[in-house]
Amino acid sequence: MADDSDLRRDLLWRIDARRASVQAFLREQRPRTRRLATITVVLSSMAAVFTAGPALGGEPFAQSVQNALGLVSDSYVWRTLCLLALVVSVGAAVLTNIGKSNNDMAKLSNAEAANTELEGLSSLLHFGHLSVEDGVKLYQQYIAKIPFVDDQPGAAPPPPQPSGYYLPPQPGPYEPPQPLPQHYAPPPPGPGRYPPPPGR
């Protein structure tokens, strides 16, 4: 049976793997959520702009646009502005409903909170201020809030090894040994055996 240090190490591995998955989710979802929110605001503002001219300017506004564009009738101005306002309003409504149906903001908030909680749990376990049993309970509570976060491929921690057993290294490319800093020098000749001098 694995001792407390092995169980603590395994729990820390699982926490780190889960945090890596949460951080990958945040890196992907934060820009997407911001883009949707920005586009929705822009479309809503454009709808207000298209309807503000006729609402505030009235007939003089339509007449001015007709003269500037050389239109035959000012009805084209009203129709064009109403059509543009309709298009951008529908686009803003669609994006808003998509965000609500996916519950993007709530998922983003839960993932950020879970990431912070898992970081604190890892610190408590690392410095020995929390037992493994209590750490497992808190870990289960934290990950229950983020069922929408998928585990990253290869992020599962290896099982703990019993004490006294050799843990083989992870498979990877073979790295040849580094060459020695200097070449091997042959041993000096034995006594009474000297090489002939050059030129003889």
N, C-alpha and C positions, 0 to 999 in steps of 0.2 A: 504494500500500500504506500502511495506517495506521501511524503511528509508535508508539513505546512509550507516550507519554502518552495517546494515544487508546485503546490497548488497556488501559492501566491504568484509565482512566476507565470503559470499558465493563465491565471486571471488577468495579469497585467498584459500578456500577449493579446488576449481577447479584447481587452479595452483598447489597446493601441490599434488593433485591426478595425474595430468598429469606429473608432475616431477617424481613421483614414477614409473609411467609406462615407462618413458624415461630411468630412471636409471636401471630398470629391463631389458629393451632392451639392454642397453649398457653392463650390466654384462653378458648377454648371447652372444652378437655378438662380443665383443672384443676378447675373446679367440678363437672363431671360425675363425674370419678374420686373426688373427695372425697365427693360425695353417695352414690355406690355403696358406698364403704368405710364411711361412717357408718351407712347403712341396714343393711348386713350385720352390723356390730357390735351395733346395737340389736336386730335380730332374734335373733342368737345369745344375747344377754343375756336377752331375753324367754323364750327356750326354757329357759334355765337357771333362771329364776325360776319358770316354770310347773311344772318338775319338782322344784324344791328343796323346796316345801311338802310334797308327799306323801312325798318321800324322807326328809326330816328329821323331819316331824311325825307321819307314819304315820296310824294310825286316829284319834287325838285331833284331828289337824288336819282330817281329813275330817268328823268329827263336829261340830267347831266351825263349819266353813263351812256344813254342813247346817243347824245351828240358826240361824245368822245369816241365811241366805237363806230359811229356812222350807221346805226341800226335804223330800220324802217319804222319800227314801232317799239314803244317802251315795254310792251308785253314780253318781248324776248328777255329783257333785263330781269323781270320778275320771275319768269319761268326758269331762267338759268340759275339765279340765286336760290330759288326754292329747291331746285334739283340738287345743287351742290350741298345745301344745308341738309337735305334728306340723306344724301349718300354718306356724308361724314358722321351724321347722327347715328345712322344704322351701323357704321363701322365701329364707332365708340361703344354702342350698346352690345355688339357682338363680342368685342374684346373684353368688356366688363363681365359679361355672362360666362365667357370662357374662364376668366380668372376665378370667378366665384365657384364654378362647377369643379374646377381642379383644386380649389382651396389652396392656391399657391402661397398666399401670405401666411396662412396658419402653418403650412408645412415648413416654410422657411423659418418661422419663429420657433417652432418645435425643434427643428434641426439645430439651430443656433444654441438653444437652451440645453439640448442634450449634449452637444459638443463641450459646452462649459462644464456641465455636471460630470461628464466622463473624465475631463481633465482633472477636476478636483478629486474625483475618486481615485484616479491613478496616483496622484500625489500622496493621498492618505495611505494607500497601500504600499507605496514605494518607501515611505519613511516609517512604516510600522505603526501608524496611529489608528489603524482599523483592522479588525480581525478578518480573516478570509471569509468566514460565514456571513458576516454583515456586509462585506464587500460584494459577495455574490447576490445578496438580496437587493442591494442598491443598484447593481449592474442590471439585473432583470427589470427593475422598475424604470430605469432610464431608457433602456432599449425598447421597452413596451410603448414608449411615446413616439417612436420613429419606425413603425413597420413599413413605411413607404421607402425607406433607404435600403437599397440592395447592397449586399456585400460585394466588395471588389474581387475580381478573379485573383486567386493566389494570396488573398489576405488572411486566410484562416491560419491561426497559430499552430505550430507543431505540438503534439502532446508532450506533457512533461516526462522526463526520463527519471527512472529511479536513481536514488543516490548511489554513487560508486560505479555507475555504468558510463562507458565511453560514448559520447555523442559524436557520430561521424560528421564531417563537414558537408555542407550543402553541395550538390552537384553543380559543376560549372566548367568553364574552359580550363584546360590544363595550362599552367604557367611554368615554363622551364626554370630551373634554378639560375640565379644570377652568376655571371662569370666572376672568377676571383680577381681581386684588384691588380695582381701581378702574375707573370708567367712563372712556371715551375723552373727552378734552377737545378741543374744536375749536381750531384755531390762531387766534391773535389777528388782527384785521383788518390789512390792509396800511397803509402810511403814507399819510395824507391821506384815509382812508376811515374815518370814525368814525360810529357809529350816532347818530341824532338823540336828544337828551335826552328823557326821558319828559315828557308833558304838552304837547308842542308839535306 
